[in-house]
Amino acid sequence: MRYYTPLGPTLLILCLAFSSLAWTPWGAIYGSARDERSVGDQAADKKISLSIKGKLADKDSKMALKVHVYCFLKHVYLVGAINDQSFQAFAVKTAKGTEGAKRVTDYFKPETDTTSDDLKLAAKVRTELIGNGDLSSTQIEQEVMNGEVVLLGMIRSKADAALAVKVAKGVKGVRKVTSFLISPK
């Protein structure tokens, strides 16, 4: 006896699998559908940030881990807790010399021993941002260094940026909030 699978249902399953970003909540929540940039801008920004990260890692992989690289609309943000001023200068020089990068903003803080507390605080801030029903927070990145929160990303409006800052400031333990949130409006 020979068993076979009808071709129609198999093709349907394959089509759904290949288009999974269109129908899974992950695509809707974290994919490009929520990003205020065009797909072309997202790709250009990713290329810039990966180029910078690669050059930093080639220079000193341990130090490179302390510098977080973000890029939005060809504006590069270097954020991190790092004491090595020569590596900070190298990171800025590298970012400025990277093809496609139009502007560079650096935000470096001294290293501290608050990593565990900062991770807990980051989780609390993320929870509050996501829990706020008036805020589209899925594109907001955050860094926490010694109780100071840095918010980065593309958001829908200036009102969203102000709300995100307000929400982050309301989290117990947050000492300061710096916003590098960008609105197309």
C-alpha positions as CSV (number, residue, x, y, z in Angstrom):
1,M,0.0,0.0,0.0
2,R,1.4,3.4,-1.0
3,Y,0.8,6.5,1.1
4,Y,1.1,10.0,-0.4
5,T,0.5,13.5,0.8
6,P,-1.7,15.6,-1.5
7,L,0.3,18.4,-3.1
8,G,-2.2,21.2,-2.3
9,P,-1.9,21.1,1.5
10,T,1.8,20.6,1.4
11,L,2.3,23.6,-0.8
12,L,0.0,25.7,1.5
13,I,2.1,24.7,4.5
14,L,5.4,25.6,2.7
15,C,4.0,29.0,1.6
16,L,2.9,29.8,5.1
17,A,6.3,28.7,6.4
18,F,8.2,30.9,3.9
19,S,6.0,33.9,4.6
20,S,6.0,33.4,8.4
21,L,6.9,37.0,9.1
22,A,3.6,38.1,7.6
23,W,1.5,36.0,9.9
24,T,3.5,35.5,13.2
25,P,3.3,37.9,16.0
26,W,7.1,38.1,16.0
27,G,7.1,39.7,12.5
28,A,4.4,42.2,13.5
29,I,6.0,43.1,16.8
30,Y,9.7,43.0,16.1
31,G,10.0,43.1,12.3
32,S,10.3,46.0,9.9
33,A,6.5,46.5,10.0
34,R,7.0,48.5,13.2
35,D,10.1,50.4,12.1
36,E,9.6,54.0,11.0
37,R,12.4,53.7,8.4
38,S,12.1,52.2,4.9
39,V,13.5,48.8,4.4
40,G,16.3,50.4,2.3
41,D,17.2,52.8,5.2
42,Q,17.1,49.9,7.6
43,A,19.5,47.9,5.4
44,A,21.9,50.9,5.0
45,D,21.9,51.5,8.8
46,K,22.6,47.9,9.5
47,K,25.5,47.9,7.0
48,I,27.0,51.0,8.7
49,S,26.6,49.6,12.3
50,L,28.0,46.2,11.3
51,S,31.0,47.8,9.6
52,I,31.8,49.8,12.7
53,K,31.3,46.9,15.0
54,G,33.6,44.8,12.9
55,K,36.4,47.4,12.9
56,L,36.1,47.8,16.6
57,A,36.4,44.1,17.2
58,D,39.4,43.9,14.8
59,K,41.2,46.4,17.0
60,D,40.3,45.0,20.4
61,S,37.5,42.5,20.8
62,K,37.3,42.9,24.6
63,M,37.0,46.7,24.3
64,A,34.6,46.4,21.4
65,L,32.1,44.6,23.7
66,K,31.9,47.8,25.8
67,V,30.8,50.0,22.9
68,H,27.3,49.6,21.6
69,V,26.8,50.8,18.1
70,Y,23.4,52.0,16.8
71,C,22.5,53.6,13.5
72,F,19.3,55.4,12.5
73,L,19.0,57.2,9.2
74,K,22.8,57.2,8.9
75,H,23.2,58.8,12.3
76,V,25.6,56.7,14.4
77,Y,25.3,56.5,18.1
78,L,28.1,55.0,20.2
79,V,27.0,54.2,23.7
80,G,28.9,52.4,26.5
81,A,30.6,52.3,29.9
82,I,34.3,52.3,29.0
83,N,37.3,53.9,30.7
84,D,39.8,53.6,27.9
85,Q,39.7,57.0,26.3
86,S,42.0,56.0,23.4
87,F,39.5,53.3,22.4
88,Q,36.7,55.8,22.8
89,A,38.5,58.1,20.4
90,F,39.2,55.2,18.0
91,A,35.5,54.3,18.1
92,V,34.5,57.8,17.2
93,K,37.1,58.2,14.5
94,T,36.1,54.8,13.0
95,A,32.4,55.7,13.0
96,K,33.1,59.1,11.3
97,G,35.2,57.4,8.7
98,T,32.7,54.7,7.9
99,E,31.1,54.9,4.5
100,G,27.5,56.1,4.7
101,A,27.7,57.5,8.2
102,K,26.6,61.1,8.1
103,R,26.7,62.0,11.9
104,V,28.2,60.5,15.0
105,T,27.1,61.0,18.6
106,D,29.0,59.4,21.4
107,Y,27.7,58.8,24.9
108,F,30.4,57.2,27.1
109,K,30.3,56.8,30.8
110,P,32.9,55.5,33.2
111,E,32.8,51.8,34.0
112,T,31.3,50.8,37.3
113,D,30.5,47.6,39.1
114,T,26.8,48.0,38.8
115,T,26.3,45.6,35.9
116,S,23.9,43.3,37.8
117,D,21.8,46.2,39.1
118,D,21.8,47.8,35.6
119,L,20.5,44.5,34.1
120,K,17.7,44.4,36.6
121,L,16.9,48.0,36.0
122,A,17.0,47.5,32.2
123,A,14.4,44.7,32.6
124,K,12.1,46.9,34.7
125,V,12.4,49.8,32.2
126,R,11.7,47.5,29.2
127,T,8.7,46.0,31.1
128,E,7.2,49.4,31.7
129,L,7.8,50.6,28.1
130,I,6.1,47.5,26.7
131,G,3.3,47.7,29.3
132,N,2.4,51.2,28.3
133,G,-0.6,50.9,25.9
134,D,-0.1,54.4,24.5
135,L,3.4,53.7,23.4
136,S,4.8,51.8,20.5
137,S,7.9,50.7,22.3
138,T,9.1,47.8,20.2
139,Q,11.6,49.9,18.3
140,I,13.1,51.5,21.4
141,E,16.5,50.3,22.4
142,Q,17.9,51.0,25.8
143,E,21.2,50.9,27.6
144,V,21.6,51.3,31.3
145,M,24.8,52.4,32.9
146,N,25.1,53.0,36.6
147,G,21.3,53.7,36.9
148,E,21.3,56.0,33.9
149,V,19.0,55.0,31.0
150,V,19.8,55.8,27.4
151,L,16.9,55.4,25.0
152,L,17.6,55.0,21.3
153,G,15.5,54.3,18.2
154,M,12.9,55.4,15.7
155,I,9.5,56.2,17.1
156,R,6.3,57.4,15.6
157,S,6.2,60.9,17.0
158,K,7.8,63.4,19.4
159,A,4.9,62.7,21.8
160,D,6.0,59.0,21.8
161,A,9.6,60.2,22.7
162,A,8.3,62.3,25.5
163,L,6.2,59.5,26.8
164,A,9.0,57.0,26.7
165,V,11.2,59.3,28.7
166,K,8.4,59.9,31.2
167,V,7.9,56.1,31.6
168,A,11.6,55.4,32.0
169,K,12.0,58.2,34.6
170,G,9.1,56.7,36.5
171,V,10.9,53.4,37.1
172,K,12.3,53.1,40.7
173,G,16.1,53.2,40.6
174,V,16.5,55.3,37.4
175,R,18.8,58.2,38.2
176,K,18.7,59.9,34.8
177,V,17.3,59.4,31.3
178,T,19.0,60.5,28.1
179,S,16.9,60.3,24.9
180,F,18.3,59.7,21.4
181,L,14.8,58.8,20.1
182,I,14.2,60.0,16.6
183,S,10.8,60.9,15.1
184,P,10.1,61.3,11.4
185,K,7.4,63.9,12.3
